[in-house]
Amino acid sequence: MADLFSPMTMAHGPAMKNRFMLAPLTNSQSHPDGRLSDDEFHWLTKRAEGGFGLTMTCAAHVQAVGQGFPGQLGVFGDQHLEGLTRLAAAIKAAGSVSALQLHHAGNRSPKEIVGTPVCPSDDPETGARGLSLGEVEQLVKDFVAAAVRSEKAGFDGVEIHGAHGYILAQFLSPEINKREDRYGGSIENRARIIHEIIDGVRARCRPDFQLGLRLSPERFGLKLADMLQTAQAILTDGKIDYLDMSLWDVFKAPLEEEHQGRSLMSYFTGLDRGQVRLGVAGKVTSPAIAAQMLDQGADFVLIGRAAILHHDFPNLARDAAFTPIATPVSREHLRREGLGPAFVEYMASWKGFVEEPEAVEA
């Protein structure tokens, strides 16, 4: 258990004081224009105060057309700087490393919010239209500009969201990406956009600015072999500080039959990572599971649902026997843990997470 509380240095930027990173969690609490709300500020700073080594924002969209859900944090304009600056300062004042996640939903953007969503290629299933070459180049610039804006706001670093079927994962998918230019075809071409964003952030941000990347290895048309090749290439380049693998369940086996027989996680802990740190996410719900992940080769863990249930999960985890409260939980419990009304209602949409209100007798 002691390893969970050992500091973790990175190639750039400050060290994490422990091996607990707050997962980037959708919370639907920002203002409609993407500005930070007091509720979102409170939710995140409470986690920083609760002992997380690194506190990450929810996915923050880098273009207005890339919004993925109502109440999403924005980082696509200078109108967002005031709130982001306040947030970064408060996270760091609580002794946590501060990170903002850069995101674009692509064909997963709701039409009622963005109008016509965009995608690497025309996508009849969602009605998304394919990006022109110039628009792909602009997308790279906007991811980089959002990183520069995050740096200006005082964040220690950013994480590029390349997972969960959002736009960068759409580029990686041979089922979705049908482009015939330099961003389509081979896996090297499909991954080009991620390499260009990484290079752009490194070129335009200060030398000690921290940079992470989130990937998921399957679903949404992804192939595990492609994701292993992409992850290894990025690790070999050594330009990022950490790779955040979102696995849905750290114990699960791969979906593809030819890769079964070992855990999905083991494929990534087995890669040559050089100085890059490797984190895993997916049902890490107790100190015992977190410690097991480190024993199995991860450098750190990302905590999601357990961090919603307990703002101070890392502090509580000093007791190896600690187990989070069982779900469903009351709305009042979530309010005490720092969730605002919009976030509480969002969690109520997760089956079995929040207690159903008692029926009132007529």
Number of C-alpha atoms within 10 A of each C-alpha: 16 9 15 23 17 12 13 18 15 18 18 18 17 18 15 23 19 22 24 25 29 29 23 21 17 19 25 22 26 20 17 15 15 23 23 25 16 14 19 26 22 17 21 24 22 22 28 28 20 20 24 30 26 26 29 28 26 23 26 26 26 27 19 16 20 27 27 26 18 20 22 23 34 30 31 23 17 14 13 19 20 12 17 27 18 14 24 27 16 20 25 20 14 17 18 28 25 27 28 28 28 28 28 26 28 27 28 21 25 19 16 9 16 15 11 17 25 26 28 29 20 18 17 8 7 16 14 21 17 20 18 14 14 8 13 16 14 12 19 19 17 20 26 25 21 26 31 23 21 25 23 15 20 19 25 24 25 24 25 27 27 25 25 22 24 21 23 25 31 26 30 33 26 20 12 20 22 18 20 11 10 14 21 22 18 14 18 17 18 27 27 19 21 23 18 16 21 21 14 18 25 20 11 14 20 13 11 14 22 27 27 22 23 22 21 21 27 24 15 18 16 22 17 20 15 20 21 15 15 21 22 17 16 20 22 16 13 15 20 26 23 25 24 26 26 22 22 16 15 21 17 14 17 19 14 12 8 8 14 12 9 12 15 21 25 15 15 22 18 12 15 13 20 10 16 21 20 23 25 30 25 19 18 23 18 20 22 16 15 26 20 15 23 19 12 12 16 22 21 26 27 28 25 18 18 21 22 21 22 21 26 19 25 27 14 18 21 14 12 13 11 14 15 17 11 9 12 14 16 15 20 11 15 20 15 12 19 23 26 21 15 17 21 22 15 14 20 18 10 10 10 12 17 21 13 12 8 6 6 5 4 3
